[in-house]
């Protein structure tokens, strides 16, 4: 019996709860369809996530079995809690770590919390498709050879755009140094469940893997999994941080959603994935016939075919303009707009009708471009999406200590056009995907300043900033 089934059975019983939460499982109190009837706390018979011994222990063991991990843990604070726990659990304060620069901001927060010294790995950039690609095995080997003090390696694969790195090769290189590989595979929770998709990072030798089951599988937002295997990761310490960083009142609704998803993967995998893959293959085949717009497929790179990248690059228009047109005229909400393309995420929950609407809209726009109906639309300069390199002057933790002495180092706000040369005191990132363009303690280059100014002009919101739009806080004396 799954956790959801047990909760549903309990909700239909005559038990009355003199306990949290305050809605008391009353379906009629609020007059809406929220699942109050199965929202409970750690009562008799329903276990405790932080000391799982029966139903939650069994549910997490099911997740480990499904993914092929030695142990798996429910995350009800999203992948962020898992990434923080993985980073903190596998490092000591002040350690050096090797980090893919295109990691999510939560990795950088873990670096800050443990005062870590990061060495960065930058992805390659494909100019022909304006896309950042994977982290190379050779780059990992070179960095590990040059910096013997590195104690953990952290990468993201697949990226937000669906590009994979060679996790198997990277894991072998990392293990030769006797240290763990942490893989943020948040966007690859569906990997390994159909031959159309790649294997997951666990099958390729990663030691700690984080999955956002809500991103590409039928689970509720904020639900994720952390998996561990092997002897390189400090599994005991990771568990300790999971207890610290996750809520002491975990949502049974979220946990039931994870367990129901695992039950589907274990018992109805082909029933769910086969028709989805057939529809996805047909859609991709159709979109290859676009003339002005273009389906980006990373030949020579391993990628996740569930992600649809539609480029407006050959039209002279920006990804933002294509995004707005799809939203406003066709009521199709894309996941993200980049400089020259939009990202449409697909998943097993997609319907044929949804795929048909996207196909028809893209071909209609494609025809409009060919007919010249966009010729009067203002053509905006696109932003090169290459992830820019920056000089780290202070670690985030060192900068924080420096700023405590306000007499020695004040701060000021400067516009992006004048920011080059200054040391940033804050993050700047586009969300989604939440990858920092600049990190506190880094010196802003002309390339970064120009890129952020261009994104601002194009209407993108640059997040992480304290002041008004178009300005960043920097050290006065930087």
VENZI-V292670 format. One line per field, one symbol per residue. phi: phi as a letter, one per 20 degrees, with the letter a starting at -180 (. if undefined). A space follows every 50 residues. Layout:
phi = ???
This chain:
phi = .ffffffffffeeefdeebfefflmefegemcefegfdecdfdgndmcge bfccffffffffffffemefbccfdddmfgfffgfffffdcdgnfecdcf feffgffffffffdledededeffceffdlcfdeeeffffffffffcfef dacccdbffgenedeeffffffffffemcedddedgecfefndaffdffe fffdofeccdcefffccfbfgndbcddcbmdfeeffffgffgffeegfcf ffffffffffffffffdcgfgeegffffffgfffffffegdefbffcefn debeffedddedgfeneeffffgfffffedldeffbddgcbdddedbfff dfffffffgffffffgffffenfdfeffedffdfegffeceeecfgffff ffffeffececbdcfgfdegneefdbfcbecfenefebdgneefefffff ffffgfffnfeeeneeefgnccecffef
